[in-house]
Amino acid sequence: MDSEFLQKLSQNLIEILDDDEYYDTIIEVGNDPYVKIFRAHMVILGYRSSYLRRILSTNKKKNDGTLVQIKLPNISPDIFQIILRYIYGGKISLEDYDNLDIIKILIAANELNLQELVIHIQSFLTGNKADWMEQNFNLIYQTSFENNSFLELQKYCTDLISKAPDKLFKSQDFSLIPEKIIISLIQSDYLQMSETQVWENVVKWGLAQNPGLSSDPSIYSKEDFSSLKNTLQKCIPFIRFYNLTSKEFLDYVLPYREILPEELYMDLLKTFLSLNPNSKPTHKSSPRIPPPLLPHRPSYSNPKPSSQSTIPHSRSSYLRNKKKSAKQYGTIYGTRKKTFNDMNMQSEDLIDMSESNHQDYQEIVDEVVVLINFDRIILVQLFLVVQRMRNYGRSGDRNRVPDSIVSIL
């Protein structure tokens, strides 16, 4: 019943907007040659938009009957008409509008400080227009970081860059993506594509910044190479050339040797010419890392271990072979409701490091690293373990927390 009343109220307010009587405010929207005049009501505008309220407070209606005038040159008349009907009726159907118009509505709503509409539009875009936003990432990125009001879009952009950067290489406006985003992509350890693909996409981006250049480097002049080199000079240091095979280097990189720094090129040449065609210089390579896959986690209300839980580490046998491994898994995942004293009492059971049972020092270090990556919640137990490490560490390592653990902390 309440919803019926609200629908009737919304309908009546829209009728007031459409009525040519009783208005007291004139709004001039747009710029020449497209300017449109809207009639509105001060009381509704002031209570629905804090931005318009500030304007109205400095331009109050005079007693002589003169109408209050507002100018909004930064908003197109078509977009403002949509927003004005939302201001009066409290409803908007984004499904009825073009994607680019939705972005314009978002920007205009933010200018008018209609925060509830700003939040709604962002949720609509991320929930319904993800594919389109991926293809038009540059527009979304630039729009989202123009101010701090588009937090959900900012999070979307950040997540896409960190979790699925390859999608950006395939976006329609890839060539328009700023250099800083390209650099952020190619320096990521988690970029899930081959280094030849990384190199080809970086070159493609560089060529797009120089429309006059051919895609065939064999016909380049010195000036052509110089132009491409200047464009890519900040990107080159982040290409992991040593992840290539000798054949890949010869096929993909050597044709563009003129854009490489001389010292780098000579070292690459010496390195790859000494290898078999399908070999990589493993002593110099820096492979990109697949995103870590965590095992299934049971709910905190039920700390029993999942049958699917595994420790993705080659040295996990130490924990797996413990007779109380199930209890240990439960200890790891069930500590959120434990007190510090409870944790202290269970530390001996978590990792038994007595003289008769402990393996070599490095293996214990590896196990601790696994546990840290497993769940940060076990840091309290870690400190207890580290104390015991100092008692059982090898000679020379005693009283020293390993760098592999410190780097994670």
Secondary structure, 3 states (H helix, E strand, C coil): CHHHHHHHHHHHHHHHHHCCCCCCEEEEEEECCEEEEEEECHHHHHHHCHHHHHHHHCCCCCCCCCCEEEEECCCCHHHHHHHHHHHHHCCCCHHHCCHHHHHHHHHHHHHCCCHHHHHHHHHHHHHHCHHHHHHCHHHHHHHHCCCCCCHHHHHHHHHHHHHCCHHHHCCCCHHHCCHHHHHHHHCCCCCCCCHHHHHHHHHHHHHHCCCCCCCCHHHCCHHHHHHHHHHHCCCHHHCCHHHCCHHHHHHHHHHHHHHCCHHHHHHHHHHHHCCCCCCCCCCCCCCCCCCCCCCCCCCCCCCCCCCCCCCCCCCCHHHHCCCCHHHHHHHHHCHHHCCHHHHHHHHHHHCCCCCCCCCCHHHHHHHHHHHHHHCHHHHHHHHHHHHHHHHHCCCCCCCCCCHHHHCCC
